């Protein structure tokens, strides 16, 4: 049985991964609020941005946390196509859940369906990411902890979608994103504590890429996307602000005539 270290760099990777989850959740919630205040193409674009932000935040959280994952007695590599597939799954399922909530007439049913779909998608992303791990040995899972991680993922996803529907103020969105980040991190680490590795030492070269060769540059790129998109959303006026601006300008325009 190999000794597993989930935080080889101390608190750095857990703290940074939590921050990524919070930023993705906050950005996704703000975009959902914007989407529900608009119609047509604008709503679609805001929902796509929300889904990409939440999906990117969750995926980046997972793999930033994985930078601190070590197993004594073996190196670790990552299967590149499977890792990319896990990112695609995260994006697609979150998009499905967000659009279900954004366009459905029956919000309660959409919330339950969207939360279940998104939660199962998040869990699928996590375990696809784990399936991409290559090491000298065999990986097994505690089914109870796996089940717990899936339940946490579904509850967290449902709570995030509910927040997107019901929370409007920036302060409330910030608090909700902190809770969401904690829930996503809890899902990840409950899934990781379910892992056991039976190491089979070998001198053979493992297939795949190291975390620093592939995961780190991709996580930095996606993290940059989150920060840039956050700045864009923060600087772009909301529907209420545009309406207030238009109202303030009307008397001036009338006086000019």
N, C-alpha and C positions, 0 to 999 in steps of 0.2 A: 504494500500500500504506500503510494507516494504521498509525501507531505505537501499539502496545498497551501499556498500563500496568496490571499486575495488582495493584498495591499503591499506589494513589494517595495513601493516607494513611500510607505507610510500613509498619511492622510491626504497626500497630494492627489492621487487618482480618484479616491472616493469623493473628495470635495469638488474637484474639477468636473467630474461626471455629474454630480448633483447640480452644479451650476448650469451645465449644458441642458439638463432635463428641465430646469426651471425656466431658462431663457426660451427654450422651444415651446413650453407650455404657455408662458406669458404672451409670446408673440402669436401663437395659435389662437388663444382666447381673444386677444385684441382684434385679430383679423376676422374672427367669427362675429364679434360684436359689430364690426364695420359691415360685414356681409349681410347681416340680418336687418341693417338699416337701409339697404339698397335693393335694387331689383336688376333683372336682366344680366347683361354681360358683366357689370360691375360686381354683382353678387357672386357670379361664377369665379371671377378672378380672385376675389377676396377669399373664397372658400378654398381655392387651389393653393393660395399662399398659406392659409391656415394649416391645411393638411401637410404641405411640404415642411412647414416649420415644426409642427408636432412630430412628424415622422423623422425628420432630421435630428431633432433634439433627442428623441428616444434612442435612435441608432447610435448617435455620437456618444450619448451617455453610456450605452452598453460597451462600446469598444474603447472608450477612454478608460472605463473601469477595467477592461480586459488588459490594458497596458500594464496593470499592476498584478496580473495573474501569473504565478509561477508554480511549477511542480518540481520538487527535488528529484534529481536523477534523470531528467530528460529536458531537452530543448522543446520549444513550442513554435510551430509554424501555422499559417492560416491558408486554407484553400481559397484562392482569389475569386473564382466564379461563384462559389457558395456564399462568400462574404458579401459580394455585390448583390447576389440574389436576396440576401437578408435585408439589404437596404431597400431594394425594389418592393419587397413584401411590406415593409414598414410603411412606405409611401402609399402604396395602393390601398391597403386596408384602412389606414387612417383617412385617406381621401374618401373611401366608400362610406365610412362612418360619419364624417363631417358633412358630406353631401346629403346623406339620409336625413340628418337633422336640419340642414339648411333649406331643404326643399319640401319636406314632408308636411302634409296638412295636419296629420295626427302626431303632435310633438311627443306625446308620452310613448306611443308605440315606436316612433323613430328613435327615441332616446334609448329604449331597451335594446332594440335591434342594432342600432349603431354602437352602443356600448359593448354588446356581446361580440359583434363583428370586429371592432377595433381592438378589444381586449385579447381576443383569440389571435388576432393578427400580430399584436405586440409580443405575445408569448411565442408565436411561430417565428417571429424575427429573432427572438432571443435564442431559441433552440436550434434554428438554422445557423446562427452565428456560432453556437457551440459545436454543431456538427462540422463546421469548417475548421475546427481545431485539429491539428496534426501533432502527435507526440508518440514517443516510444512507450506503448502500453495500451491498456484498455480503459475506456471511460464508462462508468455506470452511474445511475441516478436513483436517488431515494424517491419512490413514487409519491409518497405523502407530501414531501417538500415541493415536488414538481406540481402536484395538484394545488398546493397552497399558492405557488407563484402564479399559476393561471388564474385562480380566483382573484388575487390581488390585481392582476393585469386587467381583468374585466371590470372590477369595481373602480379602479383608477380611471379607466377609459370612460366609463359611464359618468363618473363624477366630473371629468373634464368636459364632456359634452353638455352635461347639465349646467356647468358653470358658464359655458359659452352661450347658452340660451338665457340664463337668468341673471348673470352678473354683468353690470355695465360700467361701474366706476373704476378708474385706474387703480385705486387703492385696493378695491375688492379683487380685481384681476391679479394684482401682485400677490396678495395673500393666497388666493386660489392656486396660483402657479407654484408657490412655495410648498403647499400641501401636495400638489400634483407631482412635483419633483421628488418629494419624499416617498410618495407612493410608487413611482416608477423605479426609484433606487431600491426600495424594499422588494419589489418584484424581482429585480435583477439579482440582488444578493441572496434572496431566498432560493432562487433558481441555482445560484452558484454553490450555496451550501448543500444542495442536493447532490452535488458532483462528488464522485469518488474515482480515484485513478489508481489502477494497478500497473505500476511501472515495470516495463520489460527492457532493461538496459540494452542498448545497441549502439554500435559505432556507425550504423548506416545513416546516410544523409536523409533528412526528412524532406518530403515534397512541400511546395508552397513557399510563402513569403514570411519573413519575420514581421513582428508587430511594427518595428521601427521602419522597415522598408515599405510597408503598404498601409497598415492601419493608421499609424501616426500622421502621415501626410494627408490621407483622406479625411481623418477626423479634424485636422487643422483647417482643411479647405471647407468642410461643412460647417465647422464652427464659425469661420469667417463669413460664410453665407448668412448664418443666423444673426450675427452682429450687424452686417450691412443691411439686411432686411428689417431688423429691429429699428435701425436709424431711419430708414425710409418710412416705416409705418408711424414712427413717433413724429416725424416732421410733416407727414401728409395730413391735411385737415380732415376732420370727421364730417359726417353729413350735417350734424348740428352746428358745427363751426362754419361750414359753408353757408348754411341757411342764415345764421346770425350775420355773417358778413354781407350776404345779399340784402338782408333787411336793412342793415346799417347804410348801405349804399343808395337805396331807393330815394330817400329825401334829397340827397345830393344831386342825383340824376334829374329829379323833378325840378329842382331849383335852377338847374342849368337850362332847362327848356323855358 
